[in-house]
Amino acid sequence: MVREPLFFQPDFKERIWGGSRLTTFGYTIPSNRTGECWAFAAHSNGQSVVKHGEYQGKTLGQLWENHREIFGRMEGDCFPLLTKILDADQDLSVQVHPDDDYAFHFENGELGKTECWYIIDCEEGAEIIYGHHAQTKEEFANMINQGKWTQLLRRVPVKPGDFFYVPSGTLHAIGKGIVILETQQNSDTTYRVYDYDRRDHSGNLRELHVEQSIAVTTVPSIDPVFNQAVRSLEGLNITTFVQAEYFTVHKWELNGKTVWNQNEAFELVSVLQGQGVIRVGHQEYFFKKGDQILLPFELGEFTIEGTAEMIVSHV
């Protein structure tokens, strides 16, 4: 029986578009081109690791493989979610992700990728690409092949606190100057359709996946409809951004003390601001900005106290 929160050390990824703003979370990053913090990761391309306690040094993947009781004995070959914090010092490529069926058949059984974004911070005037203006597949393909990016791409201004649901098939890109938290299916399959003719460190144009992108993009674009809900407990406001097939995502705004009963298979907590303490029985677990905390299935009722902003997700 696991009656303690598990704190994870993220895995960091250098990217051509990355920067150094992940240091504002207290992280030590490999370079000033660090684009991704894989906060909760159990993928062949990256694993987060338990920092201390009974499972110190174990990867999230190892816990899923050998200690399924932590997750309510959920079924499945792989941990279902991947949580990232991304620092876009430059524009990311325009891309799209396949759904489960397409990825299974064309990406060696990989999962598809539906994701969502919470805008942690951004520069004034920052934008994302979220959808497109084509009405048919033929028009979509023609605009890509003719390089009509200005006419094709739908640009949306963003501000801190915005939330976007990005189902598989959605053409998208994170713009320069944005730091986001991304909750997604546990997949690393991305089709790059346009990259501003950018070259890699060796001077080569980056690989594109135009044929696959045309095949999997939803045409015409569909804006997802979901109703955000807010509820208030003593010391805690909870905003539910989305309850969808693959994940549910909340924002917790803690200002004081509250009692919480962890009754999901697991909950993933990313601390974006502030600090506080979790009390389980007579044990205290202090947390601060940048901490990544998994609340296991059997944690049960606990007290959480402090002043903090957190993104919390579960299946």
Steps between C-alpha positions, in 0.01 A plus 500: 500500500653830384412775747737774391519747212777420250724788386653463153819631338414605142689406185615801294522525122708745299319635195596733214222736617567468875625759748594540866172595670454157658755620757223720646349178639820426693623244246859441397483470123756359255536818288337827398328308221289287734153479353321228698466383857349152496346525845308172509645273233499125448599480133786335313623852413500627858433398861444705814646356821380488862716739704477345848310262724432129461520512120798737469678455165213310337369633172131563445510221244643257755226588748237439232662168413561365849281692746165532328331537842624863499262565210193316626603190306414668171539287190708576194851444369615858555435785740224703334619861543802719431530843667745760367598860559618663177708815454456635148783748458427479126196390301439126500434328168145480368397144572219251551463173689323182385219326686541159665390301196735671253795486742438134576511406131775735379719565807572149628214485746569840657211691657347799327537839659224718636635775723409823677685818593496729800677831433727555801664815368555679172640813346262778405356435154578127508295275272434134437391329180176319576324356197485617140273666243472228232153358435590180311790255496578606144519866598708409804751302293518768231569779750778293659657411166483863386641631828198720577570496872362847576164409348493147643604534862266630769685714755357555848637751755564361849546624854601332828223279637354404160419136435477319164383146426690355201346173376690278258455634147530866611758703307692698762820672609621671816630846425813681612506631855256251655549269799228236523407192693391222267296197605484233230468137416822310555623536142791668323356480148502837321458583131673825404331674208689833495813625677569846352782349289699469822827307500640274771844528662654323201349747254239258367135584450296326769299197393138558402212251495268661248327186374422376851390848609249526217371152580432560870398868521133568569350704213325734547632596842272428795516708816447266797208592723539446874364676805744611764369455852611668823437383853623636829601314812635652816848617400484362146346609170485232229455585132427196284624582150411178323359155569576301187563147380869491587535739794336743739691819582440742788665811639528508878537843662596437861470782750485355849426146615266236364432130530510293180413137438706348218249257348626488140730227366773762540537879483795686346573836664728762339573792734519818288514761777536518875565242767330299771481173686311172455418319824422130489437371849793625709731543199568835333616545141604851404465616140599806297486644149635250247416189700334212315295285736311177433217430744457121499176304503510403866603840637145564616416807706768760569536866592667750268594848619677796346476756223554341161375453144506146363387314190352163594418223252369145504340251264 
